[in-house]
Amino acid sequence: QVQLVESGGGLVQPGGSLRLSCAASDGSISTYSMGWFRQVPGKEREFVAGIPWRTGLNPGYADSVKGRFTISRNDANNTAYLQMNSLTPEDTALYYCAAKQSARYVTLSSLCDYWGQGTQVTISS
């Protein structure tokens, strides 16, 4: 089975940037759609961004991060990324990488096949 490990989280001041990485082991992500979700205490896990496995389909973003976040993938390295710019305190959350063996990414966390352990992102001055 594919195992996912997130990295790159940390403490950043408002307006700063972070780049999260999701490294897959024991399998290839070339046939998986990848996604990023985030969760804060007391709230449900929220879709952030997704990128399809199928060539020609566009990635998608939650309205709250459009124009600020960019999802990408490098199948040769079995790694997905989330570039986060112009961060605000509302972006503070535990960020999870997810994979779905589907041509399209999914926005419901219950439909994902695999999850990473999460990496904490905190935006504070």
N, C-alpha and C positions, 0 to 999 in steps of 0.2 A: 504494500500500500504506500501511497505517497505520503510523506511526512513534510510538514511545512514549519519553518522557523522564521519568525519575524525578527528584525533588528532595525536599529536606527532611531528609536524613540529617545526622548529626553526632555529636558526643560529648555524652553525657548521663550524669549521675550515677544510680546505682541509685535507683529510685522515681520517676524523672522521666518526662516524656512527650515524644513527638515525633509530628508529623503528616507523613506522607509523601504526596506528590502524584505522580500519573502523568498527564501531559498528552499527548494524542494529537494528531497533526497528519496532514494529507493524507488525512483520512478521519474518519468518524463511528464512535463506539463504541456507538451506540444498538442495534445488532444483534449486539454482541459481549458474551460473558461475560468478566468481568475477574477477575484473580487476582493475589495477591501471593505470592511465593516468597522464600526466603532460603537462603543457602549460606555455609558456613564452610570453610576449607581442609581438605582431606582427607575431606570429607563430600559426599554427594549433595545436590542442590538439593531443598529441603524445602518442601512446601506450607504456607502460612500462613493464607490466607483467600481466599475466592472469592465473587463475587456474580453471579447469573445475568442474562442478557439478558431472559428471559421474565418478564413481570409475574406476581406471585403466588408465585414460588419464593423461598425464603429463602436468605440468604447462609450460608456455612459456614465453620468455623474449625477449625484444628488444636487438639487438646486442650490443647496447651501454651500457647495464647494465649487460650482462651475466657475471657470475662469481663474481659479486659484490652485486647484489640484490637477495633476496629470498622472494617469495610470499608464504604465508601459510594461512590456515583457521582453525577456531575452530567452527564447526557448533553447538556444544553444547552451546556456548556463543554467537552465531550469530555474529562473529567477523572475519574479515580478516586482515591480517598483511602484511607489506612490510618492511623487514629488509634491510637496506641500509648501505653498508660498503664501505670503500675506496672512500669516496665522493670527488668529484671534483667540481670546480666552474661551469662546464657545467651541473651539476645536479640541479642547482638552477632553481626552477620553482614552480608553484602552482600545487600541487599534488591532484588528484581527485580519489576517489573510485567510482567504477561503478558496477552495477549488471545487469545480463541478465538471464532471465528465459529460459535457454538453457543448454543442456548437455555439450556444448563446450563454451569456452570463445571466445570473439570476439575482434578483433584488430581495428575495426573501431568505433569511438566514436558515430557515428550516429546510430549504431545498439544497443546501450545500453538502457536498460529500466529505470534504476534509477541511480541517481548521488548524491554524497555528495556535500557539500558546498566548499570543497577544504581546504587544509592546506598548508601554505607557507613553503618551504624549501629553505634556503639560505646558500650557501657554500662560505665563505669568510674568509680571514685572517685579 
